[in-house]
Amino acid sequence: MAGRSNVISFRGKPASRTLRRPRILMQAAQAGQQGWRRTRDLRRLLRCEALPTPERALAALREQEARMNGSRLSDGADYDVRRHVMLAIAILAETRLLGARDLPDGPIARAAATPARP
């Protein structure tokens, strides 16, 4: 019995794929899903003429959201809570559009499970 260990090891979740944000931010993003219109809002948010594919949009949105979250965490003067909420709304919507495939369990993945209007 001396050779047996009573420790069970589990593989951790990849940190780069999960988003940990304040609950109030995610609640606001979920509430904003009703008013989201991809053709109108995504162009304005990404500042582009043509709509990108959902994969490209999601990559750009996550990059912008990561910068916005960094500004929030550092109490940056350039932090815009309204834009941060809009980015979170867009990430949820684009994730939902992609079918929420291969997402780890986290606030974005759980919120993406709720259907939204197109």
N, C-alpha and C positions, 0 to 999 in steps of 0.2 A: 503494500500500500504506500510505501514511502515514495515510489516513483510517480504516483499520480498527483496531478495538480487540480485544485478545486477552482481554478481561475478560468473563466470563459472569455475568449477574446472575440470581439466583433469588429468588423471593418467599419471605419468611420465614413461619414458622408463627405463628399468632396466640397471643401469650403468655398471654392470659386463659383459653384453653381447655385448656392443658396443665398437668399436675400433675407437678412434680419433687419427689420425696420420697426420703428415704433408702431404700436397697435393702432393708434389714432390715425396715422398716415395710411395704413392699410384699410382701415374702416372707411376713411374718406374716399380712397380709391375704389373700393367696392361699391360705395354709394354712388359714385360718379359714373359707373358703368351704364346706367340707364340713359344718360345723356350723350354718351360717346358716339360719334359719327366718324368712321375711319376716313372717308374722303375729305371731310372738312377739317377735322382736328389733327390728323396725322401730318398733313402738309404744313399746317401752321406750327406744330410742335417741332418737326424736323427741319422746318424752313426749306422745303423743296417744292419743285413744280410738279414732278411726276411721283406717284405713289410707288414706294419700293415694295419688293416682295416681303411677305411677313418675316422671313428669316433675316433679311437685311435690316428691316425696320426694327426688329427686336434687338439685333446687335447694336444698332445706333442708339436705341432708347436705353439699353442697359449701360452703355458707355456714358451717356449723358447723365443718367440717374446716379451712377457711381461717383461722378464728379460733383453732382449736386449733394449727394449724401456726405461726401468729404467736406464740402463747404459747411453743411449743417453741423457736422461733428466738431469742426474747428471754429465754430461761431463766426464764419466768414461774413463780411459785409455784403457779399454778392449772393447770399443765400436767399432764394425766393420760394417760400412755402407753397404758393399757388402753382408754380411751375413744377415743383417736386411732386405735388399731388397729381398734376396732369401727366407727368412722366409715369407715375405708378399706375394710373388709369390706363394709359396706352400700353404699358407692359402687360397688364392683365388682359387687355383686349387682344393684343397680338398673340399672347400665349394661348388664349382660348381659340383664336383663329387657327393656330397650328395644331390644335387638338390636345394641347397640354401633354405631349408625348415626352418621355424621358426626363420628366422633372422630378427632382427630389421632393420629399415632403417638407414643406415650409410655408410661410405666409402667402407667397405668390402662387405656389402650386395649389394650396387649399382654396384660395380665392378664385383661381382659374377654373375650378370645378363647377362654379356657378354660371349658368348660361346668361348671356347678354344679348341685347338686340344688335343686329348688324349695322 
